[in-house]
Amino acid sequence: MNNTLDLAKLLISKKSVTPDDAGCQEIIASRLKKIGFHIEHLKFGEVDNLWATYGDSGPIFVFLGHTDVVPTGPIDEWDSDPFIATEKGPFMVGRGTADMKSSVAAFVTSIEDFLKENHSLIGRIGVLLTSDEEGPAINGISKVVDYLEKKGEKISWCLVGEPTSDNRLGDVIKIGRRGSISARINVIGTQGHVAYPDKANNPIHSFSVPLVELSNLKWKDQTGEFQDSVLQISNLNSGTGATNVIPGNLLLDLNVRHSPSTSAEEIKSDIESILKKYHINYEIDWVIGGKPFLTTELDLINAVKDSINEVKGIEPVCSTDGGTSDGRFIAPTGAQVVEFGPGNASIHKVNESVRTEDLEGLNAIYKTILIKLVSES
Ligand SMILES: [Zn+2]
């Protein structure tokens, strides 16, 4: 029986819906402790985090992942119990199979296999897990990063096990992610009767021209690795429902996914200068979802690419698209960050699945990365 598969199945059987870890990290910690890891459980608020390290000196390579999963959605739409990993043809179905308990299981088994082979170590190995990646991520990796900084610990290489593959295991890895900034704008007018517009101030009318300008905002990417950054409006609400009332305000939500060429400050200032140009009376709330990052040093990128090539015989594409991940918290510390995991076609969906044979592939590729980065051979 495949060891990685067994461990993945055990983790999937734990109902670890964010922020509940449901015992997953304890299972992993006890496996790692057995092979000589130093274990620290870091609980912040209701979020469980695990920091486990092996080795005494040298740069540290860290596997980063999460034990939490998104809710199942309508349970009767699943073909099988989402918390019982069920093999169906070439796939294994269950919540967290792809995002990302298979990767987490392969972290553990690849380290076990690597240490069994008695390589001579030139670095350290770390495993960093949180139970709040899918949620607000306030008490997760961001807090652990603060803790590590206080300890003077600096991560050199970080492999995030998020599902990145497209059609085949290893065909896509991520070497960066866009940043995300959101805003809610409240355009303030004066409510009144439609028959007396001179006694009111219609926010729909006053906002119509700036709305067009906002929706045309675009920031060019200069790195050559990202798409240009564009603004998207996700919600636009105004009106009282009555047809004879000029509304008193208008609410708009927007988001920009941006490349490292454009800072959040630049985006804020471009948006606010449009509002000011048209003398809009507004309130605005900003939320910075994550800073963009791009890994440009080649040690980790090449180790991942070469390992995939050796195990699967394919050349991965380096991508920067998709949403954010916990890599956003590690990259600003100066670590090289690369994301690589199984196929992502079914993540967060009903009947989430992974190709069962990819668990062995993940184990072998992760082990090869360890050999390349932290051992002499
Ligand atoms: Zn994930």
Residues whose N, C-alpha, C, O or C-beta is under 5 A from the ligand:
A	BS01	ZN	D99 M100 E162
